[in-house]
Amino acid sequence: MTDPSLGPPAGNPDGACEVPAEAMPADVSSPRSVVGDGTPASCTADAFVEAVAGGGVITFECGPDPVTITLDRTAKIVNDTGPEIVIDGGGKVTLSGGGKVRILYQNTCDEAQKWTTPMCQNQDHPRLVVQNLTFVDGEASGEDPDGGGAIFVRGGRLKVINSRFFNNRCDPSGPDVGGGAIRVLSQYEGQPVYVVGSTFGGGEGLGNVCSNGGALSSIGVSYTVINSLFEGNQAIGEGANPAKDGTPGGGSGGAIYNDGNTFTLSLCGAAIHDNHANEGGGAIFFVSNDRSGHLKIDRSALQRNPSDGFETQGFPGIFVLADGDPEVIDSVIE
């Protein structure tokens, strides 16, 4: 299993972009649940899964040293236990899927997790924040819904703050599956997923892998990525989307895969390097089908992200169909 101590710390050390107030860490001073009683042995998979089902603010008391909690089943959010759900590992907790299960699941349209509004695909809760955590060895291959080896979210909101993602995986082929680490759908009123000060991959064997979007994947969802690192993630499908004849499809967006109509990807202070796509966009695959979407790259560095199939001329490692060329400010793309 993956040793989280071998991975880099959370975030891009060279990122210097300001973090907006709504993307700052959540207050966890009054938790609803505390996993553990101060010893590593008390921080069990059962205790964590039960805490997630109970919702609210969740913290950990596992002793003074780093601890890994290996799950035997996915922790699932119940949609009426928020509206705010915060999971804070204090920088010491690793959640592992053991190479067998997805780690965390939120789906407002899953009746088993309770419907709370008549418009499950566009509701403002649960509002999930994961912060100061490490996610390793999540496995969503063959899962329904597809994608999101570490985290799958449909509906409500998601924020990821000061967290690390190593060796998470989802299906290795298919044109519409993605997100080795995170897969997101249907965010409330098109508001962005914030990814702040977080790391996806790093050293050898730490990259996240899926058919598309080795680290992040979404359909019709906006992302704002701030001061974060993407290294060694891979899109390993073959045949692109739609799948070429005789292929299973996939292989685009080594680090990030975004598809849909009106949405944005905004990078500020991001380091995206040494990711790989078998087809398009070794770093980023961004396709706005109606050309209303917008890609912005600000004070970021995208380097050594090979696309074996195709990319947009003049933008190495990127395939983009949007409202024009990417907006590039004080950035390196090579």
Phi and psi in degrees as a GROMACS rama.xvg file:
@    title "Ramachandran Plot"
@    xaxis  label "Phi"
@    yaxis  label "Psi"
@TYPE xy
-69.1748  133.362  THR-2
-93.0295  107.948  ASP-3
-63.9472  -21.2728  PRO-4
-67.9246  -17.4854  SER-5
-81.9991  -12.4247  LEU-6
-86.169  158.584  GLY-7
-69.3404  162.931  PRO-8
-68.0316  171.429  PRO-9
-71.2339  132.026  ALA-10
97.1146  165.012  GLY-11
-88.7555  114.616  ASN-12
-63.6412  -19.2245  PRO-13
-95.3282  -2.53555  ASP-14
-73.3964  131.256  GLY-15
-133.423  29.6692  ALA-16
-87.0078  144.616  CYS-17
-68.9622  140.124  GLU-18
-98.9379  123.819  VAL-19
-66.4427  157.662  PRO-20
-56.392  -38.7726  ALA-21
-73.0078  -8.2207  GLU-22
-110.436  12.231  ALA-23
-78.4769  160.627  MET-24
-56.9377  146.829  PRO-25
-78.9427  154.345  ALA-26
-75.4422  124.529  ASP-27
-121.008  25.5674  VAL-28
-72.1157  -17.9382  SER-29
-128.922  73.9217  SER-30
-70.4941  148.818  PRO-31
-78.7078  -37.5168  ARG-32
-132.629  142.013  SER-33
-121.295  119.836  VAL-34
-83.2267  121.322  VAL-35
97.7223  159.399  GLY-36
-118.361  20.1258  ASP-37
108.315  -3.09798  GLY-38
-120.741  150.154  THR-39
-59.1384  -38.1512  PRO-40
-64.5486  -23.6014  ALA-41
-81.2769  -12.5401  SER-42
-92.0337  80.7956  CYS-43
-100.124  164.368  THR-44
-60.0679  -42.6435  ALA-45
-59.5632  -43.5503  ASP-46
-64.0807  -39.6193  ALA-47
-69.1394  -46.745  PHE-48
-60.0312  -40.85  VAL-49
-65.0463  -40.0822  GLU-50
-64.8293  -42.4189  ALA-51
-62.8062  -41.6036  VAL-52
-63.1428  -27.4267  ALA-53
-82.2571  -18.3715  GLY-54
72.8943  -162.145  GLY-55
69.482  -155.525  GLY-56
-87.757  130.594  VAL-57
-124.118  127.091  ILE-58
-126.215  -177.565  THR-59
-133.346  143.822  PHE-60
-130.166  89.0129  GLU-61
-117.064  14.9805  CYS-62
98.3771  179.347  GLY-63
-78.3069  -16.0971  PRO-64
-104.092  159.944  ASP-65
-58.9141  147.298  PRO-66
-138.535  146.303  VAL-67
-113.367  128.437  THR-68
-106.508  114.055  ILE-69
-97.8631  120.925  THR-70
-87.6846  145.767  LEU-71
-105.129  -1.44323  ASP-72
-157.854  159.569  ARG-73
-73.549  135.932  THR-74
-78.9188  124.655  ALA-75
-118.831  132.032  LYS-76
-80.2408  134.972  ILE-77
-94.8202  129.193  VAL-78
-72.2896  -11.7654  ASN-79
-105.865  20.2034  ASP-80
-105.149  10.9693  THR-81
-98.4568  -125.896  GLY-82
-70.3719  -23.4326  PRO-83
-92.1594  126.906  GLU-84
-125.52  117.53  ILE-85
-124.223  129.409  VAL-86
-118.885  114.155  ILE-87
-121.992  115.284  ASP-88
-88.5818  0.525956  GLY-89
61.8002  17.6315  GLY-90
76.1469  5.47258  GLY-91
-119.616  -9.74755  LYS-92
-106.96  129.043  VAL-93
-109.151  130.414  THR-94
-104.047  123.993  LEU-95
-117.652  138.404  SER-96
-88.262  -0.521944  GLY-97
62.4719  17.9611  GLY-98
71.4138  14.2886  GLY-99
-127.741  -32.2581  LYS-100
-134.234  152.593  VAL-101
-63.748  148.826  ARG-102
-88.8292  -47.5757  ILE-103
-139.609  138.659  LEU-104
-138.731  129.969  TYR-105
-134.527  129.321  GLN-106
-151.663  105.482  ASN-107
-71.1866  -13.2717  THR-108
-102.506  11.3599  CYS-109
-95.0712  109.756  ASP-110
-59.2151  -29.8469  GLU-111
-65.0029  -22.4023  ALA-112
-102.064  10.0372  GLN-113
81.4727  124.509  LYS-114
-81.1629  132.32  TRP-115
-118.495  -10.923  THR-116
-143.061  161.221  THR-117
-75.466  -8.75369  PRO-118
-118.49  69.463  MET-119
-60.0759  -28.341  CYS-120
-82.8396  -3.03983  GLN-121
-146.663  71.8075  ASN-122
-131.786  155.106  GLN-123
-87.3007  4.32301  ASP-124
-144.73  159.29  HIS-125
-65.6858  151.69  PRO-126
-107.12  100.42  ARG-127
-93.6334  130.456  LEU-128
-123.273  125.424  VAL-129
-112.107  129.81  VAL-130
-147.108  146.651  GLN-131
57.0851  41.7668  ASN-132
-127.989  158.937  LEU-133
-120.545  134.016  THR-134
-116.337  121.908  PHE-135
-132.23  151.367  VAL-136
55.6553  30.308  ASP-137
-71.277  144.087  GLY-138
-138.934  113.117  GLU-139
-116.034  12.1077  ALA-140
-59.8054  129.501  SER-141
81.9376  -3.24379  GLY-142
-74.8696  151.708  GLU-143
-125.056  118.005  ASP-144
-73.7198  163.646  PRO-145
-73.9828  153.164  ASP-146
82.3231  172.174  GLY-147
76.5885  71.3337  GLY-148
-61.4675  -39.6799  GLY-149
-94.8598  -48.1843  ALA-150
-137.006  130.593  ILE-151
-118.584  128.33  PHE-152
-133.343  126.893  VAL-153
-126.029  123.992  ARG-154
87.3624  166.232  GLY-155
65.707  -137.811  GLY-156
-139.501  158.533  ARG-157
-138.922  136.479  LEU-158
-131.867  141.106  LYS-159
-125.232  119.2  VAL-160
-132.521  128.715  ILE-161
51.021  48.2088  ASN-162
-128.388  161.775  SER-163
-126.537  146.853  ARG-164
-135.298  114.533  PHE-165
-126.151  130.743  PHE-166
54.5206  42.6826  ASN-167
-95.6963  149.81  ASN-168
-141.389  153.333  ARG-169
-138.268  -168.776  CYS-170
-51.5794  135.604  ASP-171
-78.6943  -9.41273  PRO-172
-147.828  160.373  SER-173
124.534  141.763  GLY-174
-78.5801  -21.3455  PRO-175
-121.673  26.7165  ASP-176
-120.161  141.673  VAL-177
-169.52  171.614  GLY-178
93.4836  71.5871  GLY-179
-54.0944  -39.2365  GLY-180
-96.3469  -55.3503  ALA-181
-136.517  133.944  ILE-182
-124.866  128.016  ARG-183
-131.25  137.539  VAL-184
-134.413  153.023  LEU-185
55.1069  58.6079  SER-186
-80.2683  145.651  GLN-187
-56.3065  122.213  TYR-188
51.2644  29.7438  GLU-189
71.1082  14.6017  GLY-190
-68.715  152.135  GLN-191
-79.1588  153.105  PRO-192
-80.1932  124.255  VAL-193
-92.5502  129.264  TYR-194
-122.178  110.395  VAL-195
-126.001  130.077  VAL-196
55.0344  38.8679  GLY-197
-120.377  161.357  SER-198
-126.973  134.542  THR-199
-124.377  104.305  PHE-200
87.0375  -160.212  GLY-201
152.485  -109.516  GLY-202
-75.4518  -178.707  GLY-203
-57.9467  132.019  GLU-204
81.0209  4.00269  GLY-205
-103.297  -11.208  LEU-206
-67.2109  153.161  GLY-207
-93.7648  148.379  ASN-208
-138.01  137.889  VAL-209
-160.491  173.907  CYS-210
-55.7456  -47.2783  SER-211
-131.32  155.401  ASN-212
57.0303  72.7466  GLY-213
-52.5058  -39.189  GLY-214
-102.399  -59.4438  ALA-215
-120.607  143.766  LEU-216
-147.23  146.993  SER-217
-161.911  164.088  SER-218
-126.195  116.812  ILE-219
69.1781  22.3096  GLY-220
-117.579  136.29  VAL-221
-88.8641  144.308  SER-222
-123.434  141.097  TYR-223
-119.134  111.074  THR-224
-110.181  121.35  VAL-225
-126.541  128.55  ILE-226
50.5896  45.9622  ASN-227
-122.691  158.631  SER-228
-118.353  133.621  LEU-229
-127.898  116.97  PHE-230
-144.637  129.424  GLU-231
75.0457  19.8825  GLY-232
-87.0661  153.455  ASN-233
-138.431  140.036  GLN-234
-105.071  109.373  ALA-235
-107.049  2.58992  ILE-236
-66.8757  172.331  GLY-237
-138.336  131.206  GLU-238
114.214  -4.88439  GLY-239
64.0981  -160.381  ALA-240
-144.158  118.045  ASN-241
-67.4634  153.063  PRO-242
-64.1171  133.075  ALA-243
-65.4558  152.839  LYS-244
-53.677  133.886  ASP-245
79.7307  8.8106  GLY-246
-123.679  158.549  THR-247
-79.8066  -15.1599  PRO-248
90.6659  162.311  GLY-249
100.719  -170.88  GLY-250
102.073  18.7107  GLY-251
-119.492  149.284  SER-252
77.7982  74.0127  GLY-253
-54.3164  -43.3719  GLY-254
-103.54  -49.1128  ALA-255
-132.774  133.563  ILE-256
-126.509  118.175  TYR-257
-125.604  131.009  ASN-258
-139.817  156.787  ASP-259
138.733  -151.467  GLY-260
-112.479  -91.7528  ASN-261
-93.4961  106.129  THR-262
-160.277  169.306  PHE-263
-132.502  152.144  THR-264
-123.467  117.591  LEU-265
-117.805  117.782  SER-266
-108.606  131.864  LEU-267
-141.512  123.504  CYS-268
68.795  29.4792  GLY-269
-96.2808  144.343  ALA-270
-115.573  116.689  ALA-271
-127.05  103.712  ILE-272
-145.612  150.676  HIS-273
61.1956  33.648  ASP-274
-96.7283  167.35  ASN-275
-149.149  140.251  HIS-276
-127.336  132.813  ALA-277
-65.7189  -27.2406  ASN-278
-115.522  -99.7519  GLU-279
-111.267  141.223  GLY-280
74.5571  75.8451  GLY-281
-58.4896  -31.4826  GLY-282
-99.7025  -55.1259  ALA-283
-137.149  131.178  ILE-284
-113.259  118.176  PHE-285
-134.111  106.1  PHE-286
-124.874  111.911  VAL-287
-98.7818  106.952  SER-288
-59.3534  -36.4323  ASN-289
-98.5333  9.45522  ASP-290
62.5378  29.948  ARG-291
-101.475  -9.0465  SER-292
-78.563  163.028  GLY-293
-138.59  132.399  HIS-294
-112.336  123.936  LEU-295
-124.015  131.703  LYS-296
-125.934  111.644  ILE-297
-125.695  124.952  ASP-298
49.4818  46.0002  ARG-299
-127.518  164.001  SER-300
-129.571  119.911  ALA-301
-116.96  112.913  LEU-302
-140.966  139.934  GLN-303
55.9965  55.8794  ARG-304
-121.521  79.4653  ASN-305
-67.8403  140.615  PRO-306
-113.997  110.418  SER-307
-70.6302  -23.6764  ASP-308
-101.384  -60.0417  GLY-309
-158.506  154.196  PHE-310
-157.095  169.343  GLU-311
-81.374  127.999  THR-312
-55.9358  132.234  GLN-313
89.1018  -4.87915  GLY-314
-132.529  78.276  PHE-315
-55.5235  134.013  PRO-316
81.2711  4.67044  GLY-317
-127.141  134.274  ILE-318
-116.971  122.48  PHE-319
-137.632  132.686  VAL-320
-127.493  110.818  LEU-321
-149.426  -156.345  ALA-322
-81.9877  14.3167  ASP-323
148.929  -171.125  GLY-324
-64.4182  157.489  ASP-325
-57.0357  144.5  PRO-326
-83.9656  112.803  GLU-327
-115.432  123.851  VAL-328
-128.389  120.048  ILE-329
47.8671  45.2015  ASP-330
-127.1  160.497  SER-331
-113.029  126.225  VAL-332
-131.191  111.159  ILE-333
